[in-house]
């Protein structure tokens, strides 16, 4: 079995286990509660739960198809943490509502498949599904969510308006038949406690995602000029379902369950948009408003319960502690601009709110009695204690060991190799290594680029996490003299992000030189160089090992400053070395057609090329573009190698690294795939250079 297939299988297994864990965390408490029902009613519970599980699997697959690989996990997390899904999945009295949720998921899944030659086939199936749904559910307010599946499918090709009308007629036909011959199911009464008449409490089953999806999507539509048209459909359908439920007096749990698959898709796309925008400030993130509102509600619920201002749901002391700790941690992640951690905490908040939405009796005191003074003050004390603990941990401990660096954005040095086997928690311990005196004219070294995101198996697609570990195994097996990173090791230039790459650095078994990438030097769109300098030393370096002159040049900001050009002309000898290799993050030139992702300052790029051409440079290695490309210009070869672990650009790209063999007579560069073990794998690219004379 090839390692590509093996990595893909491992990734799928990990994803399946994670989805299962999320389902157990979100729905497990409701299942345990339903086990207290009489045997006959309990017998129907697996059927209702099966509907919810099927909906979960279908929405996972639909998100993968509609939004891209890796988005299914986020959609699954949203669905599992939405309180209503656990309620209807484990309540036999809401069998019809769990069936409606499953039918909605089936419709969305079919719509995600209704493309190309398969479009008429799946449109026909959706039409039949809508007729059956109309007959089963009639004109229920929650059934409005099924309209989204029809609109989504109709948008995939020609004659969208005609298909939309036809599909709506299909549902109307089924609903009309339902009016003539109603379908009733012999199910027991629901065990879900009655909801309060207060609107904000009635909306509790939609928290934390549903209530906040509308303002966040409104901000998204205003911010994005290429907003997907299905967002507008999804928002309109969700608002219609919620408003119709409030007007009809039905349980909001039923409406929330009906629109749950839709909210999962919307939320997954919303948070992924934030994840992609690495440098957006916290105040500009789409998830900031939902996160802030979640913090407010998590703090208010235990406070109102302790003061007896609200009677249902009641909050136990341990639940209040959890709510305040979650709120404090969520506030910190928002302020520190950590959207992925904010997402995890909002998932946990959804599970906690699901428990509160289904809780009608206090576990500590009688709601009708006077509130003890200690319990009334408990939420405030918990806020102060939790906030103080978070401040102490994250603001004091993480600042330990931080040292000031030289003023200025650039550092110049003749030595840039570090070894990280003894790296300390505070970021110190990268030992400087001198190699010039220890290597002769024949040796080998490795080059790899762009590993941002490889620290987690779920932050990239196509096994980037496993690819980086395969790279470490290759380096351990081949034992090159050293390695050169083409940048983008950190996700952004923050103290927390540099803490996260420490575990990656410990796995590199050879001395390492690093040229900084844009992710290593930017945070929220602002320049930040001190963390890179502190850990890796100079960002511009020149040294000679045997017949090779090495130049490390910082162009991570998309430009090259005058002092760098002066330094470059000084360190490049008039008489060129046999081989001169330049390493920078952003490629000076775009090597693809109809797209541009190279150095932004074209004048600087042209000047750099002119200097390298005159001084006899052999090759320029860069990353930034997550692919493998090469081209020769005026005798200088440009190689782009960005396949070290970050998400790849297309299905045709492969994770890889460059192996360079140096001798007096020839320099050979081979791009080796990370998809197979052992020696003998065919190189993806091979370049041979004769020494300059």
C-alpha positions as CSV (number, residue, x, y, z in Angstrom):
1,X,0.0,0.0,0.0
2,X,1.4,3.4,-0.9
3,X,1.9,6.0,1.8
4,X,-0.5,8.3,0.0
5,X,-3.3,5.8,0.4
6,X,-2.2,5.0,3.9
7,X,-2.2,8.7,4.9
8,X,-5.6,9.2,3.4
9,X,-7.0,6.2,5.3
10,X,-5.5,7.4,8.6
11,X,-6.9,10.8,8.1
12,X,-10.4,9.4,7.4
13,X,-10.2,7.2,10.4
14,X,-9.2,10.1,12.6
15,X,-12.0,12.2,11.2
16,X,-14.5,9.5,11.8
17,X,-13.4,9.0,15.4
18,X,-13.6,12.7,16.0
19,X,-17.1,13.0,14.6
20,X,-18.1,10.1,16.8
21,X,-16.6,11.8,19.8
22,X,-18.4,15.0,19.0
23,X,-21.7,13.1,18.7
24,X,-21.2,11.4,22.0
25,X,-20.4,14.7,23.7
26,X,-23.3,16.5,22.2
27,X,-26.0,13.8,22.3
28,X,-24.8,11.5,25.0
29,X,-26.5,13.3,27.9
30,X,-29.9,13.3,26.1
31,X,-29.5,9.6,25.4
32,X,-28.8,8.8,29.1
33,X,-31.8,10.8,30.1
34,X,-34.1,9.0,27.7
35,X,-33.0,5.7,29.1
36,X,-35.2,6.5,32.1
37,X,-38.3,6.3,30.0
38,X,-40.7,3.2,30.1
39,X,-39.5,0.3,28.0
40,X,-42.1,0.8,25.2
41,X,-41.2,4.4,24.7
42,X,-37.5,3.6,25.1
43,X,-37.9,1.2,22.2
44,X,-38.5,4.0,19.8
45,X,-35.5,6.1,20.9
46,X,-32.9,4.2,18.7
47,X,-35.1,5.1,15.6
48,X,-35.1,8.7,16.5
49,X,-31.4,8.7,17.2
50,X,-30.7,6.9,13.9
51,X,-32.4,9.7,12.0
52,X,-30.1,12.2,13.7
53,X,-26.9,10.1,13.0
54,X,-27.9,9.8,9.3
55,X,-28.4,13.5,9.1
56,X,-24.9,14.0,10.7
57,X,-23.3,11.8,8.1
58,X,-25.0,13.4,5.2
59,X,-24.2,16.9,6.3
60,X,-20.6,15.9,6.8
61,X,-20.4,14.7,3.2
62,X,-22.4,17.6,1.8
63,X,-20.0,20.1,3.5
64,X,-17.0,18.3,2.0
65,X,-18.6,18.6,-1.5
66,X,-20.0,22.1,-1.3
67,X,-17.3,23.9,0.8
68,X,-14.2,21.8,0.2
69,X,-12.2,19.1,1.9
70,X,-11.8,19.5,5.6
71,X,-15.0,21.5,6.1
72,X,-17.1,18.5,7.0
73,X,-15.6,18.3,10.5
74,X,-16.7,21.9,11.3
75,X,-20.2,21.2,10.0
76,X,-20.4,18.1,12.1
77,X,-19.2,20.0,15.2
78,X,-21.9,22.6,14.7
79,X,-24.6,20.0,14.2
80,X,-23.6,18.0,17.3
81,X,-23.4,21.0,19.6
82,X,-26.7,22.5,18.5
83,X,-29.0,21.8,21.4
84,X,-32.0,20.9,19.3
85,X,-30.3,18.0,17.5
86,X,-29.6,16.1,20.7
87,X,-33.1,16.8,22.0
88,X,-35.0,15.4,19.0
89,X,-32.5,12.6,18.5
90,X,-33.0,11.1,21.9
91,X,-36.7,11.8,22.5
92,X,-39.2,9.3,21.0
93,X,-41.9,11.9,21.3
94,X,-40.1,14.0,18.7
95,X,-39.7,11.2,16.2
96,X,-41.4,13.3,13.5
97,X,-39.0,16.2,14.1
98,X,-35.9,14.0,13.9
99,X,-37.3,12.6,10.7
100,X,-37.7,16.1,9.4
101,X,-34.1,16.9,10.2
102,X,-32.9,13.8,8.4
103,X,-35.1,14.6,5.3
104,X,-33.6,18.1,5.2
105,X,-30.1,16.7,5.4
106,X,-31.0,14.2,2.6
107,X,-32.2,17.1,0.4
108,X,-29.1,19.1,1.0
109,X,-26.9,16.1,0.3
110,X,-28.7,15.4,-3.0
111,X,-28.4,19.1,-3.9
112,X,-24.6,18.9,-3.4
113,X,-24.6,16.1,-5.9
114,X,-26.8,17.8,-8.5
115,X,-24.1,18.9,-10.8
116,X,-23.0,18.2,-14.3
117,X,-24.5,15.1,-16.0
118,X,-26.0,13.9,-12.7
119,X,-28.0,17.1,-12.3
120,X,-31.3,15.9,-13.9
121,X,-31.1,12.6,-12.0
122,X,-30.7,14.2,-8.6
123,X,-33.2,17.0,-9.3
124,X,-35.8,14.2,-10.0
125,X,-34.9,12.5,-6.7
126,X,-35.3,15.8,-4.9
127,X,-38.7,16.4,-6.5
128,X,-39.8,12.9,-5.3
129,X,-38.4,13.7,-1.8
130,X,-40.3,17.0,-1.6
131,X,-43.6,15.3,-2.5
132,X,-43.0,12.7,0.2
133,X,-41.9,15.3,2.7
134,X,-45.0,17.4,1.9
135,X,-47.2,14.5,2.6
136,X,-45.4,13.5,5.8
137,X,-45.1,16.9,7.4
138,X,-47.7,19.1,5.7
139,X,-47.4,22.8,6.1
140,X,-45.4,22.8,9.3
141,X,-43.2,25.8,9.8
142,X,-40.0,23.8,10.2
143,X,-40.6,22.2,6.8
144,X,-39.8,25.6,5.2
145,X,-36.1,24.6,5.6
146,X,-36.7,22.0,2.8
147,X,-37.0,24.9,0.4
148,X,-33.3,25.5,0.7
149,X,-32.4,22.1,-0.7
150,X,-34.6,22.9,-3.7
151,X,-33.1,26.3,-4.2
152,X,-29.6,25.0,-3.8
153,X,-30.1,22.2,-6.4
154,X,-31.8,24.6,-8.9
155,X,-28.8,27.0,-8.7
156,X,-26.3,24.4,-9.9
157,X,-27.0,24.9,-13.7
158,X,-29.3,26.3,-16.3
159,X,-33.0,27.2,-15.9
160,X,-32.7,27.8,-12.2
161,X,-36.0,29.7,-11.8
162,X,-37.9,27.0,-13.7
163,X,-36.5,24.3,-11.6
164,X,-37.1,26.2,-8.4
165,X,-40.8,26.6,-9.3
166,X,-41.2,23.0,-10.2
167,X,-39.6,21.8,-7.0
168,X,-41.7,24.1,-4.9
169,X,-44.8,22.7,-6.7
170,X,-43.7,19.2,-5.8
171,X,-43.7,20.1,-2.1
172,X,-47.1,21.9,-2.4
173,X,-48.5,18.8,-4.0
174,X,-47.4,16.6,-1.2
175,X,-48.7,19.0,1.4
176,X,-52.1,19.2,-0.4
177,X,-52.3,15.4,-0.2
178,X,-51.5,15.6,3.5
179,X,-54.4,17.9,4.0
180,X,-56.8,15.4,2.4
181,X,-55.3,12.3,4.0
182,X,-53.2,13.3,7.1
183,X,-50.4,11.1,8.2
184,X,-50.3,10.4,12.0
185,X,-47.7,8.4,13.9
186,X,-48.4,6.6,17.2
187,X,-45.6,8.1,19.2
188,X,-45.5,9.0,22.9
189,X,-45.5,12.5,24.2
190,X,-42.3,14.5,24.3
191,X,-40.2,14.4,27.5
192,X,-38.7,17.8,26.7
193,X,-39.8,20.3,29.4
194,X,-42.1,23.2,28.1
195,X,-40.2,26.3,26.9
196,X,-40.7,29.6,28.7
197,X,-42.8,32.2,27.0
198,X,-39.8,34.6,27.0
199,X,-38.5,34.9,23.5
200,X,-34.8,34.7,24.4
201,X,-35.4,31.5,26.4
202,X,-37.5,30.1,23.6
203,X,-34.5,30.6,21.3
204,X,-32.1,28.8,23.6
205,X,-32.2,25.6,21.5
206,X,-30.7,27.6,18.7
207,X,-27.7,28.7,20.7
208,X,-24.8,29.4,20.3
209,X,-24.8,29.2,16.5
210,X,-28.4,29.8,15.2
211,X,-29.1,33.0,17.0
212,X,-25.8,34.5,15.8
213,X,-25.7,33.2,12.3
214,X,-27.7,36.1,10.9
215,X,-25.5,39.1,12.0
216,X,-22.3,37.2,11.2
217,X,-23.6,36.3,7.7
218,X,-24.7,39.9,7.2
219,X,-21.2,41.0,8.0
220,X,-19.8,38.4,5.6
221,X,-22.0,39.5,2.7
222,X,-21.0,43.1,3.3
223,X,-17.3,42.2,3.5
224,X,-17.0,39.7,0.6
225,X,-17.5,40.8,-3.0
226,X,-17.7,37.2,-4.2
227,X,-20.3,36.0,-1.7
228,X,-21.9,32.7,-2.6
229,X,-25.5,33.2,-3.7
230,X,-26.7,30.3,-1.6
231,X,-25.9,32.3,1.5
232,X,-28.7,34.6,0.8
233,X,-31.1,31.7,0.2
234,X,-29.9,30.0,3.4
235,X,-30.4,33.1,5.5
236,X,-33.8,33.8,4.1
237,X,-35.0,30.2,4.7
238,X,-33.7,30.1,8.3
239,X,-35.3,33.4,9.2
240,X,-38.6,32.3,7.7
241,X,-38.5,29.1,9.7
242,X,-37.8,30.8,13.0
243,X,-40.3,33.6,12.5
244,X,-43.0,31.1,11.3
245,X,-42.4,29.0,14.4
246,X,-42.7,32.0,16.8
247,X,-45.9,33.1,15.1
248,X,-47.5,29.6,15.1
249,X,-46.6,29.0,18.7
250,X,-44.8,25.7,18.0
251,X,-41.8,24.6,20.0
252,X,-38.6,26.3,18.9
253,X,-36.9,22.9,19.4
254,X,-38.8,21.7,16.3
255,X,-37.8,24.6,14.1
256,X,-34.2,24.4,15.4
257,X,-34.0,20.8,14.5
258,X,-35.4,21.4,11.0
259,X,-32.9,24.1,10.2
260,X,-30.0,22.4,12.0
261,X,-28.4,20.9,8.8
262,X,-28.7,24.4,7.2
263,X,-27.1,26.1,10.2
264,X,-24.3,23.6,10.2
265,X,-23.4,24.4,6.5
266,X,-23.7,28.2,7.1
267,X,-21.6,28.1,10.3
268,X,-18.9,25.8,8.8
269,X,-18.4,28.2,5.8
270,X,-18.5,31.2,8.1
271,X,-15.8,30.0,10.5
272,X,-13.7,28.6,7.6
273,X,-13.7,32.1,6.1
274,X,-12.2,33.4,9.3
275,X,-9.6,30.6,9.4
276,X,-8.4,31.5,5.9
277,X,-8.0,35.2,6.7
278,X,-5.0,34.6,8.9
279,X,-4.2,38.3,9.4
280,X,-7.6,39.7,10.1
281,X,-7.8,41.7,13.3
282,X,-10.1,40.2,16.0
283,X,-12.6,43.1,15.6
284,X,-12.9,42.3,11.9
285,X,-13.5,38.6,12.3
286,X,-17.0,37.2,11.5
287,X,-16.9,35.0,14.5
288,X,-16.2,37.8,16.9
289,X,-19.8,38.9,17.4
290,X,-21.1,35.3,17.9
291,X,-18.3,34.8,20.4
292,X,-18.9,37.9,22.3
293,X,-22.7,37.2,22.5
294,X,-21.8,33.6,23.7
295,X,-19.6,35.1,26.5
296,X,-22.5,37.4,27.6
297,X,-25.0,34.6,27.7
298,X,-22.7,32.2,29.5
299,X,-22.2,34.8,32.2
300,X,-25.8,35.9,32.4
301,X,-27.4,32.4,32.7
302,X,-25.8,31.5,36.0
303,X,-26.2,35.0,37.4
304,X,-29.9,35.2,36.5
305,X,-30.5,31.7,37.9
306,X,-28.7,32.4,41.1
307,X,-30.7,35.6,41.6
308,X,-34.0,33.8,40.7
309,X,-34.6,36.3,37.9
310,X,-35.2,33.3,35.6
311,X,-36.9,30.1,36.6
312,X,-36.3,27.9,33.6
313,X,-33.7,26.7,32.8
314,X,-32.0,26.6,36.2
315,X,-28.3,26.4,36.5
316,X,-26.4,24.3,39.1
317,X,-23.3,25.6,40.7
318,X,-21.0,23.2,38.8
319,X,-22.7,24.3,35.6
320,X,-22.3,28.0,36.5
321,X,-18.6,27.4,37.1
322,X,-18.2,25.7,33.7
323,X,-20.1,28.5,32.0
324,X,-17.9,31.2,33.5
325,X,-14.7,29.4,32.8
326,X,-15.8,28.9,29.2
327,X,-16.8,32.5,28.9
328,X,-13.4,33.7,30.3
329,X,-11.4,31.4,28.0
330,X,-13.5,32.4,25.0
331,X,-13.0,36.1,25.8
332,X,-9.3,35.5,25.9
333,X,-9.1,33.6,22.6
334,X,-11.1,36.4,20.9
335,X,-8.9,39.1,22.3
336,X,-5.8,37.1,21.2
337,X,-7.2,36.5,17.8
338,X,-7.2,32.7,17.9
339,X,-10.3,31.8,15.9
340,X,-9.8,28.0,15.9
341,X,-9.6,27.9,19.7
342,X,-12.7,30.2,19.8
343,X,-14.5,27.6,17.6
344,X,-13.6,24.8,20.0
345,X,-14.8,26.8,23.0
346,X,-18.1,27.7,21.2
347,X,-18.6,24.0,20.5
348,X,-18.2,23.3,24.3
349,X,-20.6,26.2,25.0
350,X,-23.2,24.7,22.7
351,X,-23.0,21.3,24.6
352,X,-23.4,23.1,27.9
353,X,-26.3,25.2,26.7
354,X,-27.9,22.0,25.3
355,X,-27.8,20.6,28.8
356,X,-29.4,23.8,30.3
357,X,-32.1,23.9,27.6
358,X,-33.3,20.5,28.7
359,X,-33.1,21.1,32.4
360,X,-36.1,22.3,34.4
361,X,-35.2,21.4,38.0
362,X,-32.4,22.9,40.1
363,X,-29.8,20.5,41.4
364,X,-28.8,22.8,44.3
365,X,-31.7,24.8,45.7
366,X,-35.4,25.3,45.4
367,X,-36.2,27.9,42.7
368,X,-39.1,29.1,44.8
369,X,-37.0,29.8,47.9
370,X,-35.1,32.9,48.6
371,X,-31.6,33.0,47.0
372,X,-28.8,32.4,49.5
373,X,-26.4,35.3,49.5
374,X,-23.4,33.1,48.8
375,X,-25.0,31.6,45.7
376,X,-26.1,35.1,44.4
377,X,-22.5,36.3,44.6
378,X,-21.0,33.1,43.3
379,X,-21.1,34.0,39.5
380,X,-19.3,37.3,40.2
381,X,-16.6,35.5,42.3
382,X,-16.2,32.9,39.6
383,X,-15.7,35.6,37.0
384,X,-13.0,37.3,39.0
385,X,-11.2,34.0,39.9
386,X,-11.4,32.5,36.4
387,X,-10.4,35.8,34.8
388,X,-7.4,36.2,37.1
389,X,-6.3,32.6,36.5
390,X,-6.4,33.0,32.7
391,X,-4.5,36.3,32.9
392,X,-1.9,34.7,35.2
393,X,-1.4,31.7,32.9
394,X,-1.5,33.3,29.5
395,X,0.0,36.7,30.2
396,X,2.7,36.0,32.8
397,X,3.9,32.5,31.9
398,X,4.0,33.1,28.1
399,X,5.9,36.3,28.6
400,X,8.7,34.4,30.5
401,X,11.9,34.3,28.6
402,X,11.0,36.9,26.0
403,X,14.1,39.0,25.2
404,X,14.4,42.2,23.3
405,X,16.0,42.0,19.9
406,X,18.0,44.5,17.8
407,X,16.0,47.4,16.5
408,X,15.1,47.3,12.8
409,X,13.2,44.8,10.7
410,X,16.3,43.1,9.3
411,X,19.3,41.3,10.8
412,X,22.4,40.4,8.8
413,X,24.8,37.6,9.8
414,X,27.3,35.1,8.4
415,X,25.8,32.2,10.5
416,X,22.3,31.0,10.5
417,X,22.2,27.3,11.4
418,X,20.4,26.2,14.6
419,X,19.8,22.9,16.3
420,X,16.6,22.5,18.3
421,X,17.0,19.3,20.2
422,X,17.2,21.1,23.5
423,X,14.6,23.7,22.9
424,X,13.1,25.1,26.1
425,X,9.4,26.0,26.7
426,X,10.1,29.7,26.7
427,X,11.5,29.5,23.1
428,X,15.2,29.6,24.0
429,X,17.6,26.8,23.5
430,X,18.1,26.9,19.7
431,X,21.9,26.1,19.6
432,X,23.9,27.9,17.0
433,X,25.8,25.4,14.8
434,X,28.9,26.1,12.6
435,X,29.1,23.9,9.6
436,X,31.7,25.5,7.4
437,X,34.7,23.9,9.0
438,X,33.1,20.4,9.3
439,X,32.0,19.7,5.7
440,X,34.2,19.1,2.7
441,X,33.4,19.6,-1.0
442,X,31.0,16.6,-1.1
443,X,27.8,16.5,1.0
444,X,24.1,16.6,0.7
445,X,21.4,18.8,2.3
446,X,17.6,19.1,2.2
447,X,15.2,21.9,1.3
448,X,11.5,22.1,2.3
449,X,8.9,24.8,2.2
450,X,5.6,25.8,3.8
451,X,4.5,23.7,6.7
452,X,2.0,26.1,8.3
453,X,-1.0,24.1,9.4
454,X,0.9,20.8,9.7
455,X,0.8,21.0,13.5
456,X,-2.7,19.6,13.5
457,X,-4.3,16.7,11.5
458,X,-7.4,18.8,11.0
459,X,-6.0,22.2,10.0
460,X,-5.0,21.2,6.5
461,X,-6.4,18.9,3.9
462,X,-4.9,15.8,2.2
463,X,-2.8,14.7,5.2
464,X,-0.5,17.7,5.6
465,X,0.0,16.7,9.3
466,X,1.1,13.2,8.3
467,X,3.2,14.6,5.3
468,X,5.3,16.7,7.6
469,X,6.0,13.7,9.9
470,X,6.9,11.7,6.8
471,X,9.4,14.5,6.0
472,X,10.9,14.1,9.4
473,X,11.3,10.4,8.9
474,X,13.0,11.0,5.6
475,X,15.5,13.4,7.2
476,X,16.2,10.9,10.0
477,X,16.7,8.1,7.5
478,X,18.9,10.0,4.9
479,X,20.7,12.2,7.5
480,X,21.7,15.1,5.3
481,X,24.3,17.5,6.6
482,X,21.7,20.1,7.3
483,X,18.3,21.4,6.1
484,X,17.0,24.7,4.8
485,X,13.4,25.9,5.4
486,X,11.8,28.2,2.9
487,X,9.6,29.8,5.5
488,X,6.1,29.7,6.8
489,X,6.8,27.6,9.9
490,X,4.5,29.6,12.2
491,X,0.9,30.3,11.4
492,X,1.4,34.0,12.3
493,X,4.0,36.1,14.2
494,X,2.5,35.9,17.7
495,X,4.0,34.5,20.9
496,X,1.4,31.8,21.0
497,X,2.0,30.7,17.4
498,X,5.7,30.4,18.0
499,X,5.1,28.3,21.0
500,X,3.1,25.9,18.8
501,X,6.0,25.3,16.3
502,X,8.4,24.3,19.1
503,X,7.1,20.7,18.9
504,X,7.7,20.7,15.2
505,X,11.3,22.0,15.6
506,X,12.2,19.3,18.1
507,X,11.4,16.7,15.4
508,X,14.0,18.1,12.9
509,X,17.0,15.8,13.4
510,X,19.6,18.0,11.6
511,X,20.8,21.6,11.8
512,X,18.3,24.0,10.3
513,X,18.6,27.3,8.5
514,X,15.4,29.3,8.0
515,X,14.4,32.1,5.6
516,X,11.3,33.9,7.0
517,X,7.9,33.6,5.3
518,X,5.0,36.1,5.5
519,X,3.3,34.0,8.1
520,X,6.5,34.1,10.2
521,X,6.7,37.9,10.1
522,X,3.1,39.2,10.0
523,X,0.3,39.3,12.6
524,X,-3.0,41.0,11.9
525,X,-1.4,42.6,8.8
526,X,1.3,44.3,10.9
527,X,5.0,43.6,10.8
528,X,6.4,41.6,13.8
529,X,10.0,40.4,13.5
530,X,11.2,39.9,17.1
531,X,9.9,36.3,17.6
532,X,11.7,35.1,14.4
533,X,14.9,36.9,15.4
534,X,14.7,35.5,18.9
535,X,14.3,31.9,17.7
536,X,16.1,31.7,14.4
537,X,18.6,34.5,14.5
538,X,19.3,36.6,11.4
539,X,16.8,36.8,8.6
540,X,19.6,37.6,6.0
541,X,22.6,35.4,6.0
542,X,25.6,34.5,3.8
543,X,28.0,31.6,4.2
544,X,30.0,29.3,2.1
545,X,30.3,25.5,2.5
546,X,32.6,23.8,0.2
547,X,32.0,24.9,-3.4
548,X,28.5,26.4,-2.6
549,X,27.8,30.0,-1.7
550,X,24.6,30.2,0.4
551,X,22.4,33.3,0.5
552,X,19.4,33.6,2.8
553,X,17.3,36.6,1.9
554,X,14.2,37.9,3.7
555,X,11.5,38.9,1.2
556,X,8.6,37.7,3.3
557,X,7.0,41.2,3.2
558,X,7.0,41.1,-0.6
559,X,9.8,43.6,-1.1
560,X,13.6,44.0,-0.6
561,X,14.8,47.1,1.2
562,X,17.9,49.3,0.1
563,X,20.0,48.0,3.0
564,X,19.4,44.4,1.8
565,X,20.5,45.2,-1.7
566,X,23.7,46.9,-0.4
567,X,24.4,43.8,1.8
568,X,23.6,41.4,-1.1
569,X,26.1,43.1,-3.5
570,X,28.7,43.1,-0.7
571,X,28.4,39.3,0.1
572,X,28.2,38.2,-3.5
573,X,31.8,38.0,-4.8
574,X,32.6,39.5,-8.2
575,X,34.1,36.2,-9.2
576,X,31.2,33.8,-8.6
577,X,31.5,30.6,-6.5
578,X,31.2,27.3,-8.4
579,X,27.6,27.2,-7.1
580,X,25.6,30.2,-5.7
581,X,22.2,29.3,-4.2
582,X,19.7,31.9,-3.0
583,X,16.9,31.0,-0.6
584,X,13.8,33.3,-0.1
585,X,10.2,32.8,0.7
586,X,8.3,34.6,-2.0
587,X,9.3,33.7,-5.6
588,X,10.6,36.8,-7.5
589,X,8.5,35.7,-10.5
590,X,5.2,34.0,-11.0
591,X,5.8,30.8,-12.9
592,X,2.1,30.0,-13.6
593,X,-0.4,31.4,-16.1
594,X,-3.3,33.7,-15.3
595,X,-2.5,34.1,-11.6
596,X,-0.1,36.1,-9.5
597,X,1.3,35.1,-6.1
598,X,4.9,36.2,-6.3
599,X,6.7,39.2,-4.8
600,X,4.4,42.1,-4.7
601,X,7.0,44.7,-5.5
602,X,7.9,44.0,-9.2
603,X,10.6,46.6,-9.3
604,X,12.5,45.0,-6.4
605,X,12.1,41.5,-8.0
606,X,13.5,42.8,-11.3
607,X,16.5,44.4,-9.5
608,X,17.1,41.2,-7.6
609,X,17.1,39.2,-10.8
610,X,19.6,41.6,-12.4
611,X,22.0,41.3,-9.5
612,X,21.8,37.5,-9.4
613,X,22.3,37.3,-13.2
614,X,25.4,39.5,-13.2
615,X,26.9,37.7,-10.2
616,X,26.4,34.3,-11.7
617,X,23.8,32.8,-9.4
618,X,23.0,29.2,-10.0
619,X,19.5,28.8,-8.6
620,X,16.9,30.6,-6.5
621,X,14.7,28.5,-4.2
622,X,11.4,29.8,-2.8
623,X,8.1,28.6,-1.3
624,X,4.9,30.5,-0.7
625,X,3.1,28.8,-3.6
626,X,2.1,25.3,-2.4
627,X,3.3,23.5,-5.5
628,X,6.4,22.4,-7.3
629,X,7.5,24.5,-10.3
630,X,10.8,25.5,-12.0
631,X,11.9,27.8,-14.8
632,X,15.2,29.2,-16.1
633,X,15.6,32.9,-16.8
634,X,18.8,34.4,-18.2
635,X,20.8,31.5,-16.9
636,X,19.3,31.6,-13.4
637,X,17.0,28.7,-12.4
638,X,14.0,29.5,-10.2
639,X,12.5,26.7,-8.2
640,X,9.3,26.9,-6.2
641,X,8.9,24.1,-3.6
642,X,6.0,24.7,-1.2
643,X,5.0,21.1,-0.4
644,X,6.3,20.5,3.1
645,X,2.9,20.2,4.8
646,X,0.6,23.2,4.1
647,X,-2.5,22.5,2.1
648,X,-1.8,21.9,-1.5
649,X,-3.2,24.0,-4.4
650,X,-4.7,21.2,-6.5
651,X,-5.2,17.5,-6.6
652,X,-2.2,17.2,-9.0
653,X,0.2,18.6,-6.5
654,X,2.1,16.3,-4.1
655,X,3.8,16.8,-0.8
656,X,7.6,16.7,-1.3
657,X,11.0,18.0,-0.3
658,X,14.2,18.7,-2.2
659,X,17.3,16.6,-1.8
660,X,20.5,18.4,-3.0
661,X,23.8,16.5,-3.6
662,X,26.9,18.7,-3.9
663,X,30.3,17.7,-5.5
664,X,33.1,19.5,-7.2
665,X,31.8,18.4,-10.6
666,X,28.0,18.6,-10.3
667,X,25.2,19.8,-8.1
668,X,22.0,17.7,-8.4
669,X,18.5,18.8,-7.1
670,X,15.9,16.1,-6.8
671,X,12.3,16.7,-5.7
672,X,11.3,13.5,-3.8
673,X,7.7,12.7,-3.0
674,X,6.6,12.1,0.6
675,X,4.1,9.5,-0.6
676,X,6.3,6.4,-0.4
677,X,8.8,5.0,2.0
678,X,12.4,4.1,1.4
679,X,14.8,4.9,-1.3
680,X,14.2,4.4,-5.0
681,X,11.1,6.5,-5.4
682,X,11.0,8.3,-8.7
683,X,11.8,12.0,-8.3
684,X,9.1,14.5,-9.2
685,X,11.8,16.9,-10.6
686,X,15.5,16.5,-11.2
687,X,17.9,19.4,-12.0
688,X,21.6,19.2,-12.7
689,X,24.0,22.1,-12.5
690,X,27.6,22.3,-13.6
691,X,30.0,24.6,-11.7
692,X,30.4,28.1,-12.8
693,X,33.7,28.8,-14.5
